[in-house]
């Protein structure tokens, strides 16, 4: 940002969208960002003046021999329902490192329309630590999630239409159209339709109601787009050929003998990939202070892999000296998947992990009152209470221990609020340091990069340490042993139990070498280290229940489902869309956060 002091904006008096609107009057063009970052003209694919895509394949080919930057992952303690500021911390740490003279970039996920119009908001950060331009960031960007939705639903079109034609027609009819009868079992369709909103009324539906020409009548439903296997593939692919191959392995259904029916069997894999070609290149935006930010892929972490794309990180690591990426929710979910899925598939080794903590969340984990989105915080969260903070630090210590098991150096960021007291902050820092982590207080929400200098210094210091990176389990470890290891070593469970259906699936997967060696992507609530969102702190004496195991053949994931999790979230009684509007004189969107 040229000739503009970001600290002239006061986040205590201005909404996030108002800060973004003012900052956007002074932001760099996407061409300026590209030039400063070393992207060549033909490698930039502009979408207007202030955002664009970059040709990841061309950049990686050109810079293949350049050493990688320092690689930092931002994760967190177990959050309250309000979140604890990972995106805000990422968007503060990036300019903080820049103020220390580092060539730095960031990578975050594209927000889903579900939380943007519901409770959580668009996840662009907040205060003086945001990703801009805010409106396109929040409202579809360059259409990547739309492409994911269309590619996924095309597979559903393929399987439902095939069911109708096989049910209504003879083998001779099918043969004339060069179709082999697949004998799809309508009671065993692996996928649902997707849309990018929280629409609980569509979780379970019946389709095909009507006559013979209206489709095959059967039960179906919707999930949210960011939970789609196509989105998971979008997060972990490493080249266009890899993307194409993965799209062909998606299991859409099973036949009446239990054999998988894939997108390749339905001959829809090529067309699905065609929907994703444009989306494959990462989107480039900027921080409030003018550093490059790549926004690419948007899977949730509690019901999906929770990471921005591998290719975004690969590109940024070649163009920067320091690159900050973000993983969804707490270290038990987002970091665990960054560690054991993203790093396993990419081969990238991080130098440091930042664990974001807030005093208010630690008070909740120490036994504080329930936190409800949209309602004022209880006084317990705004008045000094060292006992609650101290009890809640058991949750922080659990996440520090998780990061240390990977061999990565943890830095605890105390994301400071004006209601935090010096004694409370000092207590958190002592607990973090006693557990073997560096600790830093950061005021990036209030002061932008200038408020994140203590955090930036701690991260720079941590990145100088040697890293003894190690995965939690090896590729050849059986699925149930992997689940047991994650449950005990990361969540703190005493063991694992299985529903009959989940046990049967686990046994089948372990007998199939093509499935057994796939990555393990857990589905679990983000509101507790356990499967039960009401259990705060560091729960003891509990067993992790696995109710189902999904198979994502294209992404290469086995997906154990712990507890009761819905792949289609619900919209609250006071959703954000009630406060979003348009200024009809200027056409500007207001009310985003």
C-alpha positions as CSV (number, residue, x, y, z in Angstrom):
1,X,0.0,0.0,0.0
2,X,1.6,3.3,-1.1
3,X,1.4,6.5,0.9
4,X,-1.3,5.3,3.2
5,X,-1.0,4.6,6.9
6,X,-3.2,1.6,7.7
7,X,-3.2,2.5,11.4
8,X,-5.1,5.7,10.6
9,X,-8.2,3.4,10.5
10,X,-9.6,2.5,13.9
11,X,-11.1,-1.1,14.1
12,X,-12.8,-0.2,17.4
13,X,-15.0,2.3,15.5
14,X,-15.2,0.8,12.0
15,X,-16.7,-2.5,10.8
16,X,-14.4,-4.9,8.9
17,X,-16.1,-4.1,5.6
18,X,-15.7,-0.4,6.2
19,X,-11.9,-0.8,6.9
20,X,-11.6,-2.9,3.7
21,X,-13.5,-0.3,1.7
22,X,-11.2,2.5,2.8
23,X,-8.1,0.5,2.3
24,X,-9.1,-0.6,-1.1
25,X,-9.0,3.0,-2.3
26,X,-5.2,2.8,-1.9
27,X,-4.4,-0.9,-2.7
28,X,-1.9,-2.0,-5.3
29,X,-3.0,-3.3,-8.7
30,X,-2.6,-7.0,-9.3
31,X,0.0,-6.1,-11.8
32,X,2.0,-4.3,-9.2
33,X,1.8,-7.3,-6.8
34,X,2.9,-9.6,-9.6
35,X,5.9,-7.4,-10.6
36,X,7.0,-7.0,-7.0
37,X,6.7,-10.8,-6.4
38,X,8.7,-11.7,-9.5
39,X,5.8,-13.1,-11.6
40,X,6.4,-12.7,-15.3
41,X,3.8,-11.0,-17.6
42,X,2.6,-14.2,-19.2
43,X,2.3,-16.0,-15.8
44,X,-0.3,-13.5,-14.6
45,X,-4.0,-14.0,-15.6
46,X,-5.8,-10.8,-14.5
47,X,-9.4,-10.7,-13.4
48,X,-9.9,-6.9,-13.5
49,X,-7.5,-4.5,-11.8
50,X,-7.1,-5.9,-8.3
51,X,-7.1,-9.7,-8.4
52,X,-6.0,-12.4,-10.8
53,X,-4.9,-16.0,-11.2
54,X,-1.3,-17.1,-11.7
55,X,-0.1,-19.9,-14.0
56,X,1.3,-22.3,-11.3
57,X,2.7,-24.8,-13.8
58,X,4.7,-22.1,-15.7
59,X,6.1,-20.6,-12.4
60,X,7.1,-24.0,-11.0
61,X,8.8,-25.0,-14.2
62,X,10.7,-21.7,-14.4
63,X,11.8,-21.7,-10.7
64,X,12.2,-25.5,-10.2
65,X,15.8,-25.0,-9.0
66,X,15.2,-22.2,-6.6
67,X,15.3,-23.1,-2.9
68,X,12.1,-23.1,-1.0
69,X,11.2,-20.4,1.4
70,X,10.7,-20.8,5.2
71,X,7.3,-22.5,5.6
72,X,5.0,-21.6,8.4
73,X,1.6,-23.1,9.2
74,X,-1.0,-21.2,11.3
75,X,-3.2,-23.3,13.5
76,X,-5.0,-22.8,16.9
77,X,-6.3,-24.1,20.1
78,X,-9.8,-25.6,20.2
79,X,-11.9,-22.5,19.3
80,X,-15.1,-21.1,20.7
81,X,-18.0,-21.0,18.2
82,X,-16.7,-17.5,17.4
83,X,-13.3,-18.7,16.1
84,X,-10.1,-17.5,17.6
85,X,-8.5,-15.5,14.7
86,X,-6.3,-17.8,12.6
87,X,-7.1,-16.0,9.4
88,X,-6.7,-12.6,11.2
89,X,-3.4,-13.8,12.6
90,X,-2.2,-15.0,9.2
91,X,-3.1,-11.6,7.7
92,X,-1.3,-9.9,10.5
93,X,1.8,-12.0,10.5
94,X,2.4,-11.6,6.8
95,X,2.8,-7.7,7.0
96,X,4.6,-8.1,10.3
97,X,7.2,-10.2,8.6
98,X,7.3,-7.7,5.8
99,X,8.0,-4.9,8.3
100,X,11.0,-7.0,9.4
101,X,12.3,-6.8,5.8
102,X,11.2,-10.3,4.7
103,X,9.9,-11.1,1.2
104,X,6.7,-12.8,2.5
105,X,3.4,-14.2,1.2
106,X,0.3,-15.8,2.6
107,X,-2.1,-18.5,1.6
108,X,-5.6,-19.0,2.9
109,X,-8.7,-20.9,1.8
110,X,-11.5,-19.4,-0.3
111,X,-14.6,-18.8,2.0
112,X,-17.7,-20.9,1.5
113,X,-21.0,-19.2,0.9
114,X,-22.4,-21.3,3.8
115,X,-20.6,-19.5,6.7
116,X,-20.3,-16.2,4.8
117,X,-24.1,-15.8,4.8
118,X,-24.6,-17.6,8.1
119,X,-22.6,-17.1,11.3
120,X,-18.9,-17.2,10.9
121,X,-18.4,-14.7,8.1
122,X,-16.1,-14.8,5.1
123,X,-12.8,-15.5,6.9
124,X,-10.9,-12.7,5.3
125,X,-9.4,-11.8,8.7
126,X,-10.6,-8.8,10.7
127,X,-9.7,-5.4,11.9
128,X,-6.4,-4.2,10.4
129,X,-5.4,-7.7,9.3
130,X,-7.5,-8.6,6.3
131,X,-7.3,-10.0,2.8
132,X,-8.6,-7.6,0.2
133,X,-10.5,-6.8,-2.0
134,X,-13.1,-8.1,0.5
135,X,-16.3,-8.2,-1.7
136,X,-14.9,-10.4,-4.5
137,X,-13.1,-12.5,-1.9
138,X,-16.3,-13.1,-0.1
139,X,-18.7,-13.5,-3.0
140,X,-17.4,-16.2,-5.3
141,X,-14.0,-14.7,-6.2
142,X,-13.2,-16.1,-9.7
143,X,-15.7,-18.9,-9.6
144,X,-13.6,-21.8,-8.2
145,X,-16.3,-23.1,-5.8
146,X,-18.9,-22.8,-8.6
147,X,-16.6,-25.0,-10.7
148,X,-16.3,-27.5,-7.9
149,X,-20.1,-27.6,-7.5
150,X,-20.7,-28.1,-11.2
151,X,-18.0,-30.8,-11.6
152,X,-19.4,-32.7,-8.6
153,X,-23.1,-32.4,-9.6
154,X,-22.2,-33.5,-13.1
155,X,-21.2,-36.8,-11.6
156,X,-24.6,-37.0,-9.9
157,X,-26.3,-36.2,-13.2
158,X,-24.3,-39.1,-14.8
159,X,-25.2,-41.7,-12.1
160,X,-28.9,-40.7,-11.8
161,X,-29.5,-40.6,-15.5
162,X,-27.7,-43.9,-16.0
163,X,-29.9,-45.4,-13.4
164,X,-33.0,-44.2,-15.2
165,X,-31.9,-45.5,-18.6
166,X,-30.7,-48.9,-17.3
167,X,-34.0,-49.4,-15.4
168,X,-36.2,-48.4,-18.3
169,X,-34.4,-50.0,-21.2
170,X,-33.0,-53.3,-22.5
171,X,-29.4,-54.4,-22.9
172,X,-30.0,-54.1,-26.7
173,X,-31.0,-50.5,-26.3
174,X,-28.0,-49.7,-24.2
175,X,-25.6,-51.6,-26.6
176,X,-26.8,-49.4,-29.5
177,X,-25.6,-46.4,-27.5
178,X,-22.3,-48.1,-26.6
179,X,-23.3,-48.4,-23.0
180,X,-22.5,-51.3,-20.7
181,X,-25.1,-52.1,-18.0
182,X,-23.4,-51.2,-14.7
183,X,-26.2,-52.6,-12.5
184,X,-25.9,-49.6,-10.1
185,X,-27.5,-50.2,-6.7
186,X,-29.8,-47.2,-6.1
187,X,-29.6,-47.9,-2.3
188,X,-25.8,-47.6,-2.4
189,X,-25.1,-44.2,-3.9
190,X,-21.9,-42.9,-2.3
191,X,-22.4,-39.2,-3.3
192,X,-25.0,-36.6,-2.7
193,X,-25.7,-33.4,-4.6
194,X,-23.9,-30.2,-3.4
195,X,-24.6,-26.5,-3.0
196,X,-22.5,-23.8,-1.3
197,X,-25.1,-22.8,1.3
198,X,-26.1,-24.1,4.7
199,X,-29.4,-25.7,3.8
200,X,-30.5,-28.3,6.4
201,X,-33.8,-28.9,4.7
202,X,-32.0,-30.5,1.8
203,X,-29.9,-33.0,3.8
204,X,-32.4,-35.8,3.0
205,X,-34.6,-35.7,0.0
206,X,-36.4,-38.0,-2.5
207,X,-35.7,-37.4,-6.2
208,X,-37.3,-38.8,-9.4
209,X,-40.9,-38.2,-8.3
210,X,-43.1,-38.2,-11.3
211,X,-43.4,-40.4,-14.3
212,X,-41.0,-42.6,-16.3
213,X,-39.3,-39.6,-17.9
214,X,-38.7,-37.8,-14.6
215,X,-35.8,-40.0,-13.4
216,X,-35.4,-42.9,-11.1
217,X,-37.1,-42.4,-7.8
218,X,-34.8,-42.8,-4.8
219,X,-33.6,-41.2,-1.6
220,X,-30.8,-38.6,-2.1
221,X,-29.7,-35.4,-0.4
222,X,-27.3,-32.4,-0.5
223,X,-24.0,-31.7,1.2
224,X,-22.2,-28.4,1.2
225,X,-19.8,-27.9,-1.7
226,X,-16.7,-27.5,0.4
227,X,-17.2,-31.1,1.7
228,X,-17.2,-32.5,-1.8
229,X,-14.5,-34.9,-2.8
230,X,-13.9,-32.7,-5.8
231,X,-12.9,-29.9,-3.4
232,X,-10.6,-32.4,-1.5
233,X,-9.0,-33.2,-4.8
234,X,-8.7,-29.5,-5.6
235,X,-6.8,-29.0,-2.3
236,X,-4.2,-31.8,-2.9
237,X,-3.6,-32.1,-6.6
238,X,-0.1,-31.3,-7.8
239,X,-0.4,-31.0,-11.6
240,X,-3.1,-31.0,-14.3
241,X,-2.3,-34.7,-15.1
242,X,-2.6,-35.5,-11.4
243,X,-5.9,-33.6,-11.2
244,X,-7.2,-35.6,-14.3
245,X,-6.2,-38.9,-12.8
246,X,-7.8,-38.2,-9.5
247,X,-11.0,-37.1,-11.1
248,X,-11.3,-40.5,-12.7
249,X,-11.1,-42.4,-9.4
250,X,-14.0,-40.8,-7.6
251,X,-16.4,-43.6,-6.3
252,X,-19.9,-42.4,-7.1
253,X,-21.9,-45.5,-6.2
254,X,-21.6,-49.3,-5.9
255,X,-23.2,-52.0,-8.1
256,X,-25.5,-54.7,-6.7
257,X,-22.5,-57.0,-6.0
258,X,-20.8,-54.2,-4.0
259,X,-18.2,-53.3,-6.7
260,X,-17.3,-49.5,-6.9
261,X,-18.7,-47.5,-9.8
262,X,-16.3,-44.6,-10.5
263,X,-16.6,-41.5,-12.6
264,X,-14.4,-43.3,-15.2
265,X,-17.0,-46.1,-15.4
266,X,-19.7,-43.4,-16.0
267,X,-17.4,-41.7,-18.6
268,X,-17.9,-38.4,-16.9
269,X,-14.4,-37.9,-15.5
270,X,-13.1,-35.9,-18.5
271,X,-16.0,-33.5,-18.5
272,X,-15.6,-33.0,-14.7
273,X,-12.0,-32.2,-15.2
274,X,-12.9,-29.7,-17.9
275,X,-14.9,-27.8,-15.3
276,X,-11.8,-27.5,-13.1
277,X,-9.1,-26.4,-15.6
278,X,-9.7,-22.7,-15.1
279,X,-9.9,-23.2,-11.3
280,X,-6.6,-25.0,-11.1
281,X,-4.6,-21.8,-11.1
282,X,-4.4,-20.1,-7.7
283,X,-6.1,-16.7,-7.1
284,X,-3.8,-13.8,-6.1
285,X,-5.1,-11.1,-3.8
286,X,-3.3,-9.0,-1.2
287,X,-3.1,-8.1,2.5
288,X,-4.3,-4.7,3.7
289,X,-0.6,-3.7,3.6
290,X,0.1,-4.9,0.1
291,X,1.7,-8.3,0.4
292,X,0.7,-11.1,-2.0
293,X,-2.0,-13.6,-0.7
294,X,-2.9,-16.7,-2.6
295,X,-6.5,-17.9,-2.1
296,X,-7.1,-21.4,-3.5
297,X,-9.4,-24.2,-2.4
298,X,-11.8,-24.0,0.5
299,X,-12.5,-27.4,2.3
300,X,-13.7,-27.2,5.9
301,X,-11.4,-28.9,8.4
302,X,-14.0,-30.7,10.6
303,X,-15.7,-32.4,7.6
304,X,-12.9,-32.3,5.1
305,X,-9.1,-31.8,4.7
306,X,-9.1,-28.1,5.8
307,X,-6.2,-26.8,3.8
308,X,-5.6,-24.4,1.0
309,X,-4.1,-26.0,-2.1
310,X,-0.7,-27.7,-2.3
311,X,0.0,-25.9,-5.6
312,X,-0.5,-22.5,-4.0
313,X,2.0,-23.3,-1.3
314,X,4.4,-24.8,-3.9
315,X,4.4,-21.6,-6.0
316,X,4.7,-19.2,-3.0
317,X,7.6,-21.2,-1.6
318,X,9.5,-20.5,-4.8
319,X,8.6,-16.8,-5.0
320,X,9.1,-15.8,-1.3
321,X,11.6,-16.0,1.5
322,X,8.9,-16.7,4.1
323,X,5.5,-18.2,3.3
324,X,2.6,-18.4,5.8
325,X,-0.2,-20.9,5.2
326,X,-3.3,-21.6,7.3
327,X,-5.0,-24.8,8.5
328,X,-8.6,-24.9,9.6
329,X,-9.7,-25.0,13.3
330,X,-7.5,-26.4,16.0
331,X,-4.3,-28.3,15.8
332,X,-6.2,-31.6,16.5
333,X,-8.0,-31.2,13.2
334,X,-6.4,-28.7,10.7
335,X,-2.8,-29.1,11.8
336,X,-3.1,-32.9,12.1
337,X,-4.3,-33.0,8.5
338,X,-1.6,-30.5,7.4
339,X,1.0,-32.7,9.0
340,X,-0.2,-36.1,8.0
341,X,-2.0,-35.4,4.7
342,X,-0.9,-32.2,3.0
343,X,2.8,-32.6,3.9
344,X,2.7,-36.3,3.1
345,X,1.3,-35.7,-0.4
346,X,3.4,-32.6,-1.2
347,X,6.7,-33.6,0.3
348,X,7.0,-30.1,1.8
349,X,8.6,-29.7,5.3
350,X,7.4,-26.9,7.5
351,X,9.8,-24.8,9.6
352,X,7.3,-23.6,12.2
353,X,3.7,-23.7,13.4
354,X,1.9,-20.8,15.0
355,X,-0.8,-21.9,17.5
356,X,-3.3,-19.0,17.9
357,X,-4.8,-18.7,21.4
358,X,-7.1,-16.2,23.0
359,X,-7.7,-15.6,26.7
360,X,-11.5,-15.8,26.2
361,X,-11.2,-19.3,24.6
362,X,-8.9,-20.5,27.4
363,X,-11.5,-19.2,29.9
364,X,-14.2,-21.3,28.2
365,X,-12.0,-24.4,28.3
366,X,-11.4,-23.6,32.0
367,X,-15.1,-24.0,32.7
368,X,-16.4,-20.6,31.7
369,X,-20.0,-20.0,30.5
370,X,-21.3,-21.1,27.1
371,X,-20.3,-18.9,24.2
372,X,-23.1,-18.3,21.7
373,X,-22.7,-16.6,18.3
374,X,-24.7,-13.4,18.1
375,X,-25.1,-13.0,21.8
376,X,-22.9,-10.7,24.1
377,X,-20.1,-12.4,25.9
378,X,-20.6,-13.2,29.6
379,X,-18.8,-10.9,32.0
380,X,-16.5,-13.8,32.8
381,X,-14.7,-13.3,29.5
382,X,-14.1,-9.5,30.0
383,X,-13.1,-9.4,33.6
384,X,-9.8,-10.9,34.9
385,X,-10.1,-14.5,36.1
386,X,-6.8,-16.2,36.4
387,X,-8.3,-19.4,37.7
388,X,-10.3,-20.0,34.5
389,X,-7.3,-19.1,32.3
390,X,-5.0,-21.5,34.2
391,X,-7.5,-24.4,34.0
392,X,-8.1,-23.7,30.3
393,X,-4.3,-23.8,29.5
394,X,-4.6,-27.6,29.6
395,X,-6.2,-27.3,26.1
396,X,-3.3,-25.1,24.9
397,X,-0.7,-27.6,26.2
398,X,-2.4,-30.4,24.4
399,X,-2.1,-28.6,21.1
400,X,1.5,-27.7,21.8
401,X,2.3,-31.3,22.4
402,X,0.6,-32.3,19.1
403,X,2.7,-29.9,17.1
404,X,5.9,-31.0,18.9
405,X,5.2,-34.6,18.0
406,X,5.6,-33.6,14.3
407,X,9.1,-32.3,15.0
408,X,7.9,-28.7,14.1
409,X,8.7,-25.8,16.3
410,X,5.6,-24.3,17.9
411,X,5.1,-20.6,18.5
412,X,2.0,-19.6,20.6
413,X,0.4,-16.4,19.4
414,X,-1.7,-14.8,22.2
415,X,-4.2,-13.0,20.0
416,X,-4.8,-10.1,22.2
417,X,-8.2,-8.4,23.0
418,X,-8.5,-5.1,24.8
419,X,-10.2,-6.9,27.7
420,X,-7.2,-9.2,28.3
421,X,-5.2,-8.2,31.4
422,X,-1.4,-8.3,31.8
423,X,-1.7,-11.0,34.4
424,X,-3.8,-13.2,32.1
425,X,-1.5,-12.8,29.2
426,X,1.6,-13.4,31.4
427,X,0.0,-16.6,32.7
428,X,-0.7,-17.9,29.1
429,X,2.9,-17.1,28.0
430,X,4.3,-19.0,31.1
431,X,2.2,-22.0,30.4
432,X,3.2,-22.1,26.7
433,X,6.9,-21.7,27.5
434,X,6.7,-24.4,30.2
435,X,5.3,-26.7,27.6
436,X,8.2,-26.1,25.3
437,X,6.9,-23.4,22.9
438,X,7.9,-19.9,22.2
439,X,5.2,-17.4,23.0
440,X,4.4,-13.9,21.7
441,X,1.6,-11.4,22.2
442,X,0.1,-9.9,19.0
443,X,-2.2,-6.9,18.5
444,X,-2.5,-7.3,14.7
445,X,-6.3,-6.9,14.8
446,X,-5.9,-3.4,16.3
447,X,-2.6,-2.3,14.8
448,X,-2.0,-4.5,11.6
449,X,1.6,-5.6,10.9
450,X,3.0,-3.2,13.4
451,X,1.1,-5.0,16.1
452,X,2.5,-8.4,15.0
453,X,6.2,-7.6,15.3
454,X,6.7,-9.6,18.5
455,X,5.0,-12.6,16.8
456,X,7.1,-12.1,13.6
457,X,10.3,-12.0,15.6
458,X,9.4,-15.3,17.4
459,X,8.5,-16.9,14.1
460,X,11.8,-15.8,12.5
461,X,13.7,-17.1,15.5
462,X,11.8,-20.5,15.4
463,X,12.6,-20.8,11.7
464,X,16.3,-20.9,12.5
465,X,16.0,-24.1,14.5
466,X,16.6,-27.5,13.1
467,X,13.4,-29.4,12.2
468,X,13.2,-33.2,12.8
469,X,10.0,-33.6,10.8
470,X,8.2,-36.9,11.2
471,X,4.8,-38.2,10.2
472,X,2.5,-39.6,12.9
473,X,2.2,-43.0,11.1
474,X,3.8,-44.7,8.1
475,X,2.1,-45.4,4.8
476,X,1.8,-49.1,5.5
477,X,0.1,-48.8,8.9
478,X,-3.4,-50.5,8.8
479,X,-6.4,-48.1,8.8
480,X,-7.7,-49.0,12.3
481,X,-4.2,-48.6,13.8
482,X,-4.0,-45.1,12.2
483,X,-7.4,-44.1,13.6
484,X,-6.3,-45.5,17.0
485,X,-3.0,-43.5,16.8
486,X,-4.7,-40.2,15.9
487,X,-7.3,-40.8,18.6
488,X,-4.8,-41.5,21.4
489,X,-1.9,-39.3,20.4
490,X,-3.7,-36.2,19.1
491,X,-7.2,-36.2,20.6
492,X,-6.3,-37.9,24.0
493,X,-8.8,-40.7,23.7
494,X,-8.5,-43.9,25.7
495,X,-9.4,-45.9,22.6
496,X,-11.8,-46.3,19.6
497,X,-15.1,-48.0,19.1
498,X,-16.8,-48.8,15.8
499,X,-20.4,-49.1,14.7
500,X,-21.1,-52.5,12.9
501,X,-21.2,-50.6,9.5
502,X,-17.9,-48.8,10.2
503,X,-16.2,-52.0,11.3
504,X,-17.2,-53.8,8.2
505,X,-15.9,-51.0,6.0
506,X,-12.6,-50.9,7.9
507,X,-12.1,-54.6,7.5
508,X,-12.9,-54.3,3.7
509,X,-10.5,-51.4,3.3
510,X,-7.7,-53.2,5.1
511,X,-8.0,-56.2,2.8
512,X,-7.8,-53.9,-0.4
513,X,-4.2,-52.7,-1.0
514,X,-5.6,-50.0,-3.3
515,X,-7.6,-48.5,-0.5
516,X,-5.5,-49.3,2.6
517,X,-2.6,-47.1,1.8
518,X,-4.7,-44.0,1.2
519,X,-4.5,-41.0,3.5
520,X,-6.7,-40.9,6.6
521,X,-8.9,-37.8,6.8
522,X,-10.8,-37.7,10.1
523,X,-14.3,-36.1,10.4
524,X,-14.8,-34.7,13.9
525,X,-16.2,-31.7,15.7
526,X,-13.9,-28.7,15.9
527,X,-15.4,-27.5,19.3
528,X,-13.7,-30.2,21.4
529,X,-10.6,-32.4,21.4
530,X,-13.1,-35.2,21.7
531,X,-16.1,-36.1,19.4
532,X,-18.5,-34.3,21.9
533,X,-18.6,-30.5,21.4
534,X,-19.7,-30.0,25.0
535,X,-16.5,-31.5,26.4
536,X,-14.0,-28.6,26.8
537,X,-10.5,-28.3,28.1
538,X,-8.6,-31.6,27.8
539,X,-11.1,-34.4,28.2
540,X,-10.0,-37.6,29.9
541,X,-11.5,-41.1,30.1
542,X,-13.4,-41.2,26.8
543,X,-13.6,-43.4,23.7
544,X,-13.8,-42.1,20.1
545,X,-16.8,-43.6,18.3
546,X,-16.4,-44.2,14.6
547,X,-19.9,-44.3,13.1
548,X,-19.0,-44.6,9.4
549,X,-16.0,-44.6,7.0
550,X,-16.3,-42.9,3.6
551,X,-14.0,-43.7,0.7
552,X,-12.7,-40.9,-1.5
553,X,-10.9,-42.8,-4.2
554,X,-9.9,-39.7,-6.2
555,X,-8.6,-37.6,-3.4
556,X,-7.0,-40.8,-2.0
557,X,-8.6,-40.5,1.4
558,X,-10.3,-42.9,3.8
559,X,-12.6,-40.7,5.9
560,X,-13.6,-42.0,9.3
561,X,-16.6,-40.2,10.7
562,X,-16.5,-39.7,14.5
563,X,-19.6,-38.9,16.4
564,X,-22.5,-37.1,14.8
565,X,-21.4,-34.9,12.0
566,X,-23.5,-33.4,9.2
567,X,-22.0,-32.8,5.8
568,X,-24.6,-30.1,5.2
569,X,-24.6,-27.5,8.0
570,X,-27.7,-25.6,9.1
571,X,-28.5,-21.9,8.8
572,X,-29.0,-20.2,12.2
573,X,-31.9,-18.1,13.3
574,X,-29.9,-14.9,12.9
575,X,-27.7,-15.4,9.8
576,X,-25.3,-12.8,8.4
577,X,-27.3,-12.4,5.2
578,X,-29.8,-10.3,7.2
579,X,-27.1,-7.6,7.5
580,X,-25.6,-7.7,4.0
581,X,-26.9,-5.2,1.5
582,X,-25.9,-3.0,-1.5
583,X,-25.5,0.7,-1.7
584,X,-27.7,1.3,-4.8
585,X,-26.0,4.6,-5.5
586,X,-22.5,3.2,-5.7
587,X,-23.1,-0.5,-6.2
588,X,-20.8,-1.3,-3.2
589,X,-21.6,-4.2,-0.9
590,X,-21.8,-3.5,2.8
591,X,-22.2,-5.6,5.9
592,X,-19.6,-8.3,5.0
593,X,-17.3,-9.5,7.8
